[in-house]
Amino acid sequence: MPTSYDVRFLDVKKVKDRPRRPWRLRWFVAGQPKSKMFATKALADNHKAKLMRAAQKGEAFDVETGEPVSWHKHAQRVTWYEHAVKYVEMKWPRVAAKSRRSIADTLATVTPALVKHTRGQPDSKLLRRALYGWAFNPKARQESEPPKEVAQALAWISKASVALVDLNERETVRKALDTLALRLDGKPAGANTVKRKRAVFYNVLEYAVELDRLDSNPIERVKWRAPAALEVVDRRVVVNPKQARALLDAVRAEAPAQLAFFGCLYYGALRPAEAVNLWLADCHLPEQGWGELLLSGSLPHSGAAWTDTGEGREERGLKHRPRKGTRPVPIPPRLVALLREHIDTFGVTPDGRLFRGARGGPLSESVYGETWRKAREKALTPDQQASPMARRPYDLRHAAVSTWLNAGVPATEVAKRAGHSVNVLLKVYAKCLDGQAEIATGGSKRF
């Protein structure tokens, strides 16, 4: 590794054709030009200052990398596994429980592919359990010691992991990306899943750049494309008003205490996590006419292992809103009637939540999911049951938004109610209604 003490720096300049990292730092080591791009001038100036301090201390520079030899030696000692664990510890306090789980899922998928050898490799299921449930879950590591077999699996991956600097090799990065594009059973993963996992992997490598463990993000040097994500709702999942009413009638027969919950999804376009978090104080329910729901948060299910409280759900702000933002949703008389009936018949929890599980806690996905499965069996034909039609309760929200659009409600108003931007709304939801030609003349009256 040739080294030199001959280092010369140029001023930081902005480059027009590099929108993501427009600021370029240039310097010379032994007469050889070096450069690095940054998102802001401040970052470029800061990196330049670090290099200059090293030069002023009399440190030798690596002619090939252009950086102090001490940096390179330190980076070689850091493994991918060590860096990934540090990244999780950095992100954990700042992200939601579902994001924590998503990060752990991604890293548990890619880390077994980034090893120097497979000698003595633990069983794949055990290794994933060790990575997902312990290595990339700081809470689990803080609360208890891992079982013996898990500790052994983690000891193996710690020794077998490639050095972080090995990810400068294009083949290594491509192997990692190809791994992220597969499910655990080896079949291709969904496009949105691949997109999400690639984003996590990219951010982990960006953190390495931030810590000066890598010169640049190696993903940017690999010509690899994730499968195209579906940006529009599959119209086959969207029920028309007649089908929606049949499904709600089936819910009434199966679990009447959940009828208003599903009604919120269809008549108000609420996300399930928003409906679970609906409070009596959020509802304006007049005896006649339209009412309004003032949504203030959601209660998504993440799993007790990923929340700070140990509860399965974590209260969050509304999607695409500030933490304490609200979203008013006008609701039609039919939903007003369903909610009034629910309150009169089943009451609310002592603290005012409308929907609850059998033990009084928040209504769980498993409970309303089972109700929905049975409702589909009752309300839909065998062919429809075998199709994607209303396969998930969330698909009632798709139906609501599509119906509003096809009934002539202005896109700006629909976006406001649903909590979307107009651009996303028109791209994702427009013209997704099953049987829309039949209801085109009926409009909102049939809804």
C-alpha positions in Angstrom: 0.0 0.0 0.0 1.9 3.1 -1.2 1.7 6.1 1.1 2.8 9.7 1.0 3.0 12.9 3.1 2.6 15.1 0.0 -1.0 16.3 0.3 -2.5 19.4 -1.3 -6.1 20.7 -1.0 -8.4 22.7 -3.3 -11.5 24.8 -2.5 -14.9 23.1 -2.2 -17.0 23.8 -5.3 -20.5 23.1 -6.5 -21.2 20.8 -9.5 -24.3 21.5 -11.5 -25.1 18.0 -12.8 -25.0 16.2 -9.3 -28.3 17.1 -7.7 -28.1 14.7 -4.8 -24.5 15.5 -3.8 -23.6 18.7 -5.6 -20.6 19.8 -3.5 -17.2 18.4 -4.5 -14.1 18.3 -2.4 -10.8 17.9 -4.4 -7.3 17.2 -3.1 -4.1 15.6 -4.3 -2.0 12.9 -2.7 1.5 12.4 -4.2 0.2 14.4 -7.2 -2.7 12.1 -7.8 -6.2 13.8 -7.8 -8.8 12.7 -5.3 -12.4 13.9 -4.9 -15.5 13.2 -2.9 -19.1 14.5 -3.3 -21.3 15.8 -0.5 -24.9 16.8 -0.1 -24.1 20.1 1.5 -21.1 22.5 1.6 -20.9 22.2 5.4 -20.4 18.4 5.1 -17.7 18.9 2.4 -15.9 21.6 4.5 -16.1 19.4 7.6 -14.5 16.4 5.7 -11.8 18.7 4.3 -11.0 19.9 7.9 -10.6 16.3 9.1 -8.2 15.6 6.2 -6.2 18.8 6.9 -5.9 18.0 10.6 -4.5 14.6 9.7 -2.0 16.2 7.3 -1.0 18.8 9.9 -0.3 16.0 12.4 2.1 14.5 9.9 0.0 11.4 9.2 0.8 9.3 6.1 -1.9 9.2 3.4 -2.9 6.2 1.4 -2.1 7.1 -2.3 -4.9 4.8 -3.5 -7.8 6.0 -1.2 -6.5 9.5 -0.6 -7.2 9.2 3.1 -5.0 8.9 6.2 -3.6 5.4 6.7 -5.0 5.4 10.2 -8.6 5.7 8.8 -8.1 2.8 6.5 -6.7 0.5 9.2 -9.6 1.4 11.5 -12.2 0.7 8.8 -10.6 -2.7 8.0 -11.2 -3.7 11.6 -14.9 -3.0 11.5 -17.0 -5.8 10.2 -20.4 -5.5 8.4 -22.1 -7.1 11.4 -20.5 -4.7 13.9 -21.5 -1.7 11.8 -25.1 -3.0 11.3 -25.5 -3.4 15.1 -24.2 0.1 15.7 -26.6 1.4 13.1 -29.6 -0.2 14.8 -28.5 1.2 18.2 -28.3 4.7 16.6 -31.7 4.5 14.9 -33.7 2.7 17.7 -34.6 5.8 19.9 -35.6 7.8 16.9 -37.9 5.6 14.9 -41.3 4.0 15.3 -41.8 0.4 16.4 -42.8 -0.7 12.9 -39.7 0.9 11.5 -37.5 -0.9 14.1 -39.0 -4.2 13.0 -38.5 -3.4 9.3 -34.9 -2.5 9.9 -34.3 -5.7 11.8 -36.0 -7.7 9.1 -33.8 -6.2 6.4 -30.5 -6.7 8.3 -31.4 -10.2 9.4 -32.0 -11.0 5.7 -28.8 -9.6 4.3 -26.3 -10.3 7.0 -26.0 -14.0 6.5 -25.1 -13.3 2.8 -22.2 -11.0 3.9 -19.8 -13.6 5.3 -16.3 -14.7 4.5 -17.2 -18.4 4.7 -19.9 -20.8 5.7 -17.9 -23.3 7.8 -19.8 -24.1 11.0 -22.7 -21.9 9.9 -25.7 -22.4 12.2 -29.1 -23.5 10.9 -30.6 -20.8 8.8 -33.7 -20.5 11.0 -31.6 -20.3 14.2 -29.3 -17.7 12.6 -32.3 -15.5 11.5 -33.9 -15.9 15.0 -30.6 -14.7 16.6 -30.2 -11.8 14.2 -33.8 -10.6 14.1 -34.7 -11.2 17.7 -31.4 -10.3 19.4 -28.6 -8.7 17.4 -30.9 -6.1 15.8 -33.2 -5.6 18.8 -31.4 -3.5 21.5 -34.4 -3.9 23.8 -34.1 -7.7 23.9 -30.4 -7.5 24.5 -30.9 -5.1 27.4 -33.6 -7.1 29.1 -32.1 -10.6 29.2 -29.3 -12.8 28.1 -29.9 -14.8 24.9 -30.3 -18.5 25.0 -27.1 -20.6 24.6 -27.8 -21.6 21.0 -28.6 -17.9 20.1 -25.4 -16.7 21.7 -23.4 -19.3 19.7 -25.1 -18.2 16.5 -24.2 -14.6 17.2 -20.6 -15.5 18.0 -20.3 -17.3 14.7 -21.7 -14.4 12.6 -19.5 -12.0 14.5 -16.4 -13.9 13.4 -17.6 -14.8 9.9 -18.8 -11.4 8.8 -17.0 -9.6 6.0 -15.1 -6.4 6.7 -17.2 -3.3 6.1 -14.7 -2.1 3.5 -15.4 -5.3 1.5 -18.6 -3.7 0.4 -16.6 -1.5 -1.8 -16.5 -4.6 -4.1 -19.3 -4.4 -6.6 -19.9 -8.2 -6.5 -20.4 -8.1 -2.7 -23.0 -5.3 -2.9 -24.8 -7.0 -5.8 -24.9 -10.3 -3.8 -26.4 -8.4 -0.9 -29.0 -6.7 -3.1 -29.9 -10.0 -4.8 -30.5 -11.5 -1.4 -32.8 -8.7 -0.4 -34.9 -9.4 -3.5 -35.8 -12.9 -2.2 -38.2 -14.1 0.4 -37.1 -16.6 3.1 -38.3 -19.5 1.0 -36.1 -18.4 -1.9 -39.0 -17.0 -4.1 -39.0 -13.4 -5.4 -40.1 -10.9 -2.9 -42.8 -8.3 -3.7 -41.7 -5.1 -5.4 -42.6 -2.9 -2.5 -40.8 -5.2 0.0 -37.6 -5.1 -2.1 -37.9 -1.3 -2.4 -38.2 -1.0 1.4 -35.3 -3.3 2.1 -33.1 -1.7 -0.4 -33.8 1.7 1.2 -32.7 0.3 4.6 -29.6 -1.2 3.2 -28.7 2.0 1.5 -29.2 4.0 4.7 -26.9 1.6 6.6 -24.2 2.2 4.1 -24.8 6.0 4.2 -24.2 5.8 7.9 -20.8 4.2 7.1 -20.0 7.1 4.9 -21.0 9.5 7.7 -18.6 7.7 10.1 -15.8 7.8 7.4 -15.8 4.0 7.3 -16.6 4.2 3.6 -15.6 6.8 1.0 -18.9 6.7 -0.7 -22.1 4.6 -0.8 -21.2 1.5 -2.9 -24.8 1.0 -4.0 -24.5 4.0 -6.2 -21.7 2.3 -8.2 -23.8 -0.9 -8.9 -26.3 -1.0 -11.8 -29.0 -2.9 -10.0 -32.7 -2.3 -10.3 -35.4 -3.4 -7.9 -38.5 -4.8 -9.6 -41.0 -2.1 -10.4 -43.4 -1.4 -7.5 -47.1 -1.3 -8.2 -48.1 2.3 -7.8 -51.8 1.9 -8.4 -54.4 -0.1 -6.5 -55.3 -3.3 -8.1 -58.9 -2.7 -9.2 -59.7 -6.3 -8.5 -59.5 -5.7 -4.7 -62.1 -2.8 -4.8 -65.7 -3.7 -4.1 -68.6 -1.7 -5.5 -71.3 -0.3 -3.1 -73.6 -3.4 -3.5 -70.7 -5.8 -2.6 -69.6 -3.5 0.3 -73.1 -3.5 1.8 -73.3 -7.3 1.5 -70.0 -7.6 3.3 -71.1 -5.2 6.1 -74.3 -7.2 6.5 -72.2 -10.3 6.9 -70.1 -8.6 9.6 -73.3 -7.6 11.4 -74.4 -11.3 11.5 -70.9 -12.5 12.5 -69.7 -9.8 15.0 -72.1 -6.9 15.4 -69.7 -5.1 17.8 -67.3 -4.7 14.9 -69.8 -3.4 12.3 -69.1 0.2 13.0 -65.4 -0.4 12.9 -65.6 -1.8 9.3 -68.1 1.0 8.5 -65.4 3.6 9.4 -63.1 2.0 6.8 -65.7 2.0 4.1 -67.8 5.1 4.7 -65.0 7.2 6.1 -61.9 5.8 4.4 -60.1 5.4 7.7 -57.0 3.2 7.9 -57.6 0.3 10.3 -55.0 1.7 12.8 -56.9 5.0 12.7 -60.2 3.3 13.4 -58.8 1.3 16.3 -57.7 4.6 17.8 -61.1 6.3 17.4 -62.4 8.0 20.6 -65.8 9.2 21.5 -64.4 12.7 21.8 -63.3 12.5 18.2 -66.9 12.0 17.0 -69.6 14.6 16.1 -72.7 12.5 15.6 -75.9 14.5 15.1 -79.3 12.9 15.1 -79.8 13.8 11.5 -77.5 14.6 8.5 -73.8 14.4 8.1 -71.3 14.1 11.0 -67.6 14.4 11.4 -64.6 12.5 12.8 -61.6 14.5 13.9 -58.8 12.0 13.7 -55.7 12.7 15.9 -53.6 9.6 15.8 -53.3 5.9 14.9 -52.6 2.8 16.8 -50.6 0.4 14.5 -49.7 -3.1 15.6 -45.9 -3.6 15.8 -45.4 -6.3 18.4 -44.4 -6.0 22.0 -40.8 -6.8 21.2 -40.4 -3.5 19.3 -42.3 -0.9 21.4 -40.9 1.0 24.3 -43.9 0.2 26.5 -44.0 -3.5 25.9 -47.5 -3.2 24.4 -48.3 -4.8 21.1 -49.5 -1.4 19.6 -47.8 1.9 19.6 -49.7 5.2 19.5 -48.5 7.3 16.6 -49.5 10.5 14.8 -51.4 10.5 11.6 -49.6 9.4 8.5 -48.2 12.3 6.5 -49.1 14.7 9.3 -47.1 16.4 12.1 -47.1 14.4 15.4 -50.0 16.3 16.9 -51.8 17.1 13.6 -55.4 16.2 13.0 -57.5 15.3 10.0 -61.3 16.1 9.9 -63.3 13.5 8.0 -67.0 14.3 7.0 -69.0 11.1 7.4 -72.4 10.3 5.8 -75.6 9.7 7.7 -75.2 6.0 7.3 -72.0 5.9 9.2 -73.3 8.4 11.8 -76.2 5.9 12.4 -73.8 3.0 12.7 -71.6 4.8 15.2 -74.6 5.9 17.3 -76.0 2.4 17.3 -72.6 1.0 18.4 -72.3 3.5 21.3 -75.9 2.8 22.4 -75.5 -1.0 22.2 -71.9 -1.6 23.2 -70.8 1.6 24.9 -67.2 2.7 25.0 -64.2 1.9 27.1 -63.8 3.7 30.5 -61.3 6.1 28.8 -63.6 6.6 25.8 -62.3 4.4 23.0 -65.0 3.1 20.7 -63.7 -0.3 19.7 -62.2 -2.9 22.0 -61.1 -6.5 22.0 -62.6 -9.3 24.2 -60.5 -8.3 27.2 -61.2 -4.6 26.9 -57.9 -3.7 25.2 -57.6 -2.2 21.6 -59.3 -4.3 18.9 -56.6 -6.6 17.5 -55.8 -7.4 13.9 -56.2 -11.1 14.5 -59.8 -10.5 15.8 -61.1 -8.3 13.1 -59.1 -10.2 10.5 -60.9 -13.4 11.4 -64.3 -11.6 11.3 -63.4 -10.3 7.8 -62.5 -13.8 6.6 -65.8 -15.2 7.7 -67.7 -12.2 6.2 -66.1 -12.8 2.8 -67.2 -16.4 2.9 -70.8 -15.4 3.6 -71.0 -12.4 1.3 -69.0 -13.3 -1.8 -69.3 -16.0 -4.4 -66.7 -18.8 -4.5 -65.1 -17.1 -7.5 -65.0 -13.8 -5.7 -63.5 -15.4 -2.6 -60.7 -16.9 -4.7 -60.0 -13.5 -6.2 -58.2 -10.6 -4.6 -61.6 -8.8 -4.0 -61.6 -7.2 -0.6 -59.0 -9.7 0.6 -58.0 -7.3 3.4 -60.1 -5.0 5.6 -57.8 -2.2 4.2 -59.4 -2.7 0.8 -62.6 -1.1 2.1 -60.6 2.2 2.3 -59.6 1.7 -1.3 -63.3 1.3 -2.2 -64.3 4.4 -0.3 -61.7 6.6 -2.0 -62.5 5.2 -5.4 -66.2 5.7 -4.9 -65.8 9.3 -3.9 -63.7 10.0 -7.0 -66.1 8.3 -9.3 -69.1 10.1 -7.7 -67.5 13.4 -8.6 -66.2 14.6 -5.3 -63.3 17.0 -6.1 -59.9 15.4 -5.8 -58.7 18.0 -3.4 -61.6 17.2 -1.0 -61.0 13.4 -1.3 -57.3 13.9 -0.6 -58.1 15.9 2.4 -60.4 13.3 3.8 -58.2 10.4 3.1 -54.9 12.0 4.2 -53.1 11.9 0.8 -51.6 14.4 -1.5 -53.7 15.0 -4.6 -50.8 13.7 -6.8 -50.7 10.4 -4.9 -54.5 10.2 -4.9 -54.9 10.5 -8.6 -52.1 8.2 -9.4 -53.0 5.4 -7.0 -56.8 5.4 -6.6 -58.5 6.9 -9.7 -60.8 4.5 -11.6 -60.3 1.5 -9.4 -64.0 0.7 -8.7 -65.4 -2.7 -9.7 -68.6 -2.1 -11.6 -68.1 1.7 -11.9 -69.9 1.9 -15.2 -73.0 0.6 -13.5 -72.9 3.3 -10.8 -71.6 6.2 -13.0 -75.1 7.8 -13.2 -76.0 7.0 -9.6 -73.1 8.9 -8.1 -73.1 9.6 -4.4 -76.8 8.8 -3.9 -76.0 5.0 -4.1 -73.1 5.4 -1.7 
